[in-house]
């Protein structure tokens, strides 16, 4: 859910006083010029961090629910509950869309279903922190390929070093199938970013997201029923699945959309780069998944690579944009 926007110049703001001065005027203390903007920015940063915490603790709760309902069953409950909430809140208009519009939203729903399904299969097999670090490689690779700058090869190498550390020379400490699922989820995340942007251009507000969530839920329903059957109707399972939907979909989407109205997209992307660390913390607190020193270093390298790509792109845009008086 990134969006392009002109980025404001950051740092301390010094402006000449605009108040009319007269010999008899008494000086009045004025608040710093950038104070309201800084407060709004800090509030938006808090929203993004809260969204990241919500997503990753929702993932940890989902992992704890898997013994009760299975990975596919948990994904089904999450998508169904999120689709119902988004339909009620957004009330998207169904008529008046072209075939191209519907094709876009269907593919968006497919990528959403694939991203969730593959990721949940991954965290059923490997710890949450490494799974998110591997998944982040998808959007990271998309950013590197799209920018076509030589410096980004450095960031790609840093990310690769992190993956090699996680692998331990062959993923000896991690389940190979879980690793492949996480990498597949990363590829679907990259596709999700592309089709999220296309859907946003074709549908107003969050209508496209709500419709795509319905597509994803309908696609996953047969899989969830096949794996979990009547377990999906257990009241406790339904309640926990709904909690996962709120924590992992509804709440973070709402917070991120609100934050992006006031926060530069580059700052948003940097904060999103912290998600592997948040995931590792959630895995430790909720699932008692402690990381080795090597795994923690590997996650740090992936985070550094992701931040490096964002900062490189930000610096490039600032040099291309003329400074406004």
C-alpha positions as CSV (number, residue, x, y, z in Angstrom):
1,X,0.0,0.0,0.0
2,X,2.6,2.5,-1.0
3,X,1.7,5.6,-2.8
4,X,3.8,8.2,-4.6
5,X,3.9,11.7,-3.3
6,X,6.2,14.7,-3.3
7,X,8.4,14.5,-0.3
8,X,8.8,17.5,2.0
9,X,12.2,18.7,2.9
10,X,13.1,17.5,6.4
11,X,15.1,19.0,9.2
12,X,14.8,22.2,11.2
13,X,12.8,25.0,9.6
14,X,13.9,28.6,10.0
15,X,11.6,31.3,8.5
16,X,11.6,35.0,8.9
17,X,8.9,36.4,11.1
18,X,5.7,37.3,9.3
19,X,4.3,39.4,12.1
20,X,4.0,43.2,11.6
21,X,6.5,44.9,13.8
22,X,5.9,48.3,15.3
23,X,7.9,50.4,17.9
24,X,5.2,49.9,20.5
25,X,4.6,46.2,19.8
26,X,5.4,43.7,22.6
27,X,7.2,40.6,21.4
28,X,5.1,37.5,21.7
29,X,6.7,34.1,21.9
30,X,5.8,32.0,18.8
31,X,5.9,28.2,18.7
32,X,8.5,26.7,16.3
33,X,7.3,26.9,12.7
34,X,7.5,23.1,12.2
35,X,6.0,22.0,15.5
36,X,2.4,21.1,14.3
37,X,3.9,19.2,11.3
38,X,6.4,17.3,13.5
39,X,3.6,16.3,15.8
40,X,1.5,15.0,12.9
41,X,4.5,13.2,11.5
42,X,5.3,11.6,14.9
43,X,1.6,10.5,15.1
44,X,1.8,9.0,11.7
45,X,5.0,7.2,12.5
46,X,3.3,5.8,15.6
47,X,0.5,4.5,13.4
48,X,2.9,2.7,11.1
49,X,4.8,1.1,13.9
50,X,1.5,0.1,15.6
51,X,0.4,-1.4,12.3
52,X,3.6,-3.4,12.1
53,X,3.2,-4.6,15.7
54,X,-0.4,-5.5,15.0
55,X,0.5,-7.5,11.8
56,X,3.3,-9.5,13.4
57,X,1.5,-10.3,16.7
58,X,-1.5,-11.3,14.6
59,X,0.9,-13.6,12.7
60,X,2.1,-15.0,16.1
61,X,-1.5,-15.6,17.2
62,X,-2.2,-17.3,13.8
63,X,0.8,-19.6,14.4
64,X,-0.6,-20.6,17.8
65,X,-4.0,-21.2,16.3
66,X,-2.6,-23.6,13.6
67,X,-2.7,-26.8,15.8
68,X,-6.4,-26.1,16.3
69,X,-7.4,-25.3,12.7
70,X,-4.5,-25.9,10.4
71,X,-2.6,-23.4,8.3
72,X,-5.1,-23.3,5.5
73,X,-8.0,-23.1,7.9
74,X,-6.4,-20.1,9.7
75,X,-5.9,-18.3,6.4
76,X,-9.5,-19.0,5.4
77,X,-10.8,-17.6,8.7
78,X,-8.6,-14.5,8.4
79,X,-9.6,-13.8,4.8
80,X,-13.3,-14.4,5.5
81,X,-13.5,-12.2,8.6
82,X,-11.5,-9.4,6.9
83,X,-13.7,-9.6,3.8
84,X,-16.8,-9.2,5.9
85,X,-15.4,-6.3,7.9
86,X,-14.2,-4.5,4.8
87,X,-17.5,-5.0,2.9
88,X,-19.4,-3.5,5.8
89,X,-17.0,-0.6,6.3
90,X,-16.3,0.2,2.6
91,X,-19.6,-0.8,1.0
92,X,-17.9,-1.0,-2.4
93,X,-19.9,-0.3,-5.6
94,X,-20.2,-3.4,-7.7
95,X,-21.7,-2.0,-10.9
96,X,-20.2,0.3,-13.5
97,X,-16.8,-1.4,-13.7
98,X,-15.2,-2.6,-16.9
99,X,-13.8,-6.1,-17.6
100,X,-10.3,-4.7,-17.2
101,X,-11.3,-3.4,-13.8
102,X,-12.6,-6.8,-12.7
103,X,-9.6,-8.6,-14.2
104,X,-7.3,-6.4,-12.2
105,X,-9.2,-6.9,-8.9
106,X,-9.4,-10.7,-9.5
107,X,-5.6,-10.9,-10.0
108,X,-5.1,-8.7,-7.0
109,X,-7.2,-11.1,-5.0
110,X,-5.2,-14.1,-6.3
111,X,-1.9,-12.5,-5.2
112,X,-3.4,-11.7,-1.8
113,X,-4.6,-15.3,-1.4
114,X,-1.2,-16.6,-2.6
115,X,0.7,-14.3,-0.3
116,X,-1.3,-15.2,2.8
117,X,-1.4,-19.0,2.0
118,X,2.3,-19.4,1.3
119,X,3.3,-17.2,4.3
120,X,1.1,-19.1,6.8
121,X,2.4,-22.4,5.4
122,X,5.9,-21.0,6.1
123,X,5.3,-20.0,9.7
124,X,3.8,-23.4,10.4
125,X,7.4,-24.8,9.7
126,X,9.9,-22.1,10.6
127,X,10.1,-19.3,13.2
128,X,8.3,-16.1,12.5
129,X,11.4,-13.8,12.4
130,X,13.3,-15.7,9.7
131,X,10.0,-16.2,7.7
132,X,9.4,-12.5,7.5
133,X,13.0,-11.7,6.7
134,X,12.8,-14.1,3.8
135,X,9.4,-12.8,2.7
136,X,10.8,-9.2,2.7
137,X,13.2,-10.2,-0.1
138,X,10.3,-10.1,-2.6
139,X,9.5,-6.4,-2.4
140,X,13.2,-5.7,-1.9
141,X,14.1,-7.4,-5.2
142,X,11.2,-5.5,-6.9
143,X,12.7,-2.2,-5.6
144,X,16.2,-3.1,-6.8
145,X,15.1,-4.2,-10.2
146,X,12.8,-1.1,-10.7
147,X,15.5,1.4,-9.7
148,X,18.3,0.1,-12.0
149,X,21.0,1.8,-10.0
150,X,24.4,0.3,-9.4
151,X,24.4,1.1,-5.7
152,X,21.4,-1.1,-5.2
153,X,23.6,-4.1,-6.1
154,X,25.3,-3.4,-2.8
155,X,22.0,-3.6,-1.0
156,X,21.1,-6.8,-2.9
157,X,24.5,-8.3,-1.8
158,X,23.8,-7.4,1.8
159,X,20.4,-9.1,1.6
160,X,22.0,-12.1,0.0
161,X,24.5,-12.3,2.8
162,X,21.6,-12.3,5.3
163,X,19.9,-15.1,3.4
164,X,23.2,-17.1,3.4
165,X,23.5,-16.6,7.1
166,X,20.0,-17.8,7.6
167,X,20.7,-20.8,5.4
168,X,23.7,-21.9,7.4
169,X,25.2,-23.2,4.2
170,X,22.1,-25.1,3.2
171,X,19.3,-24.1,5.6
172,X,20.4,-26.8,8.0
173,X,18.7,-25.1,11.0
174,X,15.5,-24.3,9.1
175,X,13.0,-26.4,7.4
176,X,13.7,-26.2,3.6
177,X,10.0,-26.4,2.6
178,X,9.2,-23.6,5.1
179,X,12.0,-21.5,3.5
180,X,10.6,-22.1,0.0
181,X,7.1,-21.1,1.2
182,X,8.5,-17.9,2.7
183,X,10.3,-17.1,-0.6
184,X,7.2,-17.8,-2.5
185,X,5.2,-15.5,-0.2
186,X,7.8,-12.8,-0.9
187,X,7.3,-13.2,-4.7
188,X,3.6,-12.9,-4.2
189,X,4.1,-9.8,-2.0
190,X,6.0,-8.2,-4.9
191,X,3.1,-9.0,-7.2
192,X,0.7,-7.8,-4.5
193,X,2.4,-4.4,-4.5
194,X,2.1,-4.1,-8.3
195,X,-1.5,-5.0,-8.5
196,X,-2.4,-3.1,-5.4
197,X,-1.3,0.1,-7.2
198,X,-3.2,-0.9,-10.3
199,X,-6.3,-1.6,-8.3
200,X,-6.0,1.7,-6.5
201,X,-6.0,3.6,-9.8
202,X,-9.1,1.8,-11.0
203,X,-11.3,1.8,-7.9
204,X,-12.1,4.7,-5.5
205,X,-10.9,4.7,-1.8
206,X,-10.6,1.1,-0.5
207,X,-13.3,-0.4,-2.8
208,X,-10.8,-2.5,-4.8
209,X,-9.2,-3.8,-1.6
210,X,-12.5,-4.9,-0.2
211,X,-13.5,-6.7,-3.5
212,X,-10.1,-8.3,-3.8
213,X,-10.4,-9.6,-0.2
214,X,-13.7,-11.2,-1.1
215,X,-12.0,-12.9,-4.1
216,X,-9.2,-14.2,-1.9
217,X,-11.7,-15.5,0.7
218,X,-13.8,-17.3,-1.9
219,X,-10.7,-18.9,-3.4
220,X,-9.4,-20.1,-0.1
221,X,-12.7,-21.3,1.4
222,X,-12.6,-24.8,-0.3
223,X,-9.0,-25.3,0.8
224,X,-9.9,-24.4,4.4
225,X,-12.9,-26.7,4.4
226,X,-10.9,-29.5,2.9
227,X,-8.2,-29.3,5.6
228,X,-10.2,-28.3,8.7
229,X,-13.8,-29.1,8.0
230,X,-16.1,-28.6,10.9
231,X,-13.2,-27.3,13.1
232,X,-13.8,-23.9,11.4
233,X,-17.2,-23.7,13.1
234,X,-15.8,-24.2,16.7
235,X,-16.7,-20.9,18.6
236,X,-13.2,-20.5,20.1
237,X,-11.6,-21.1,16.7
238,X,-13.9,-18.6,15.1
239,X,-13.1,-16.0,17.8
240,X,-9.4,-16.5,17.5
241,X,-9.6,-16.4,13.7
242,X,-11.5,-13.2,13.8
243,X,-8.9,-11.7,16.1
244,X,-6.2,-12.7,13.6
245,X,-8.2,-10.9,10.9
246,X,-8.5,-7.7,12.9
247,X,-4.8,-7.8,14.0
248,X,-3.3,-8.8,10.6
249,X,-5.6,-7.1,8.1
250,X,-8.3,-4.7,9.3
251,X,-6.4,-2.7,11.9
252,X,-3.1,-2.4,10.1
253,X,-4.7,-1.4,6.8
254,X,-6.7,1.3,8.5
255,X,-3.6,2.6,10.4
256,X,-1.4,2.5,7.3
257,X,-4.0,4.3,5.1
258,X,-4.3,7.0,7.7
259,X,-0.6,7.4,8.1
260,X,0.1,7.6,4.4
261,X,-2.1,10.6,4.1
262,X,0.4,12.6,6.1
263,X,3.7,10.7,5.9
264,X,6.2,10.6,3.0
265,X,6.1,7.2,1.3
266,X,9.9,6.8,1.8
267,X,9.5,7.1,5.6
268,X,6.7,4.6,5.5
269,X,8.9,2.2,3.6
270,X,11.8,2.5,6.0
271,X,9.4,1.8,8.9
272,X,8.1,-1.2,7.1
273,X,11.6,-2.5,6.8
274,X,11.6,-3.0,10.5
275,X,9.0,-5.7,10.3
276,X,11.4,-8.7,10.5
277,X,12.7,-7.4,13.8
278,X,9.1,-6.9,15.0
279,X,8.2,-10.4,13.9
280,X,11.2,-11.8,15.7
281,X,10.1,-10.0,18.9
282,X,6.5,-11.3,18.5
283,X,7.8,-14.8,17.9
284,X,9.8,-14.7,21.1
285,X,7.1,-13.2,23.3
286,X,4.1,-15.2,22.0
287,X,5.7,-18.4,20.7
288,X,8.9,-18.6,22.7
289,X,10.9,-18.7,19.4
290,X,14.4,-17.5,20.5
291,X,16.8,-16.6,17.7
292,X,20.5,-17.6,17.5
293,X,23.1,-14.9,17.2
294,X,23.6,-15.9,13.5
295,X,19.8,-15.6,12.8
296,X,19.6,-12.2,14.5
297,X,22.6,-10.9,12.5
298,X,21.0,-12.3,9.3
299,X,17.7,-10.4,10.0
300,X,19.7,-7.3,10.7
301,X,21.4,-7.5,7.3
302,X,18.1,-7.9,5.5
303,X,16.7,-4.9,7.4
304,X,19.8,-2.8,6.6
305,X,19.5,-3.8,2.9
306,X,15.8,-2.8,2.8
307,X,16.5,0.6,4.4
308,X,19.4,1.2,2.1
309,X,17.3,0.7,-1.0
310,X,14.7,3.1,0.4
311,X,17.2,5.8,1.3
312,X,18.9,5.5,-2.1
313,X,15.7,6.1,-3.9
314,X,14.8,9.0,-1.6
315,X,18.1,10.7,-2.2
316,X,17.7,10.3,-5.9
317,X,14.2,11.8,-5.9
318,X,15.4,14.8,-3.8
319,X,18.2,15.5,-6.3
320,X,15.8,15.4,-9.2
321,X,13.1,17.6,-7.5
322,X,13.9,21.4,-7.6
323,X,14.0,23.1,-4.3
324,X,11.0,25.3,-3.7
325,X,11.5,28.7,-2.0
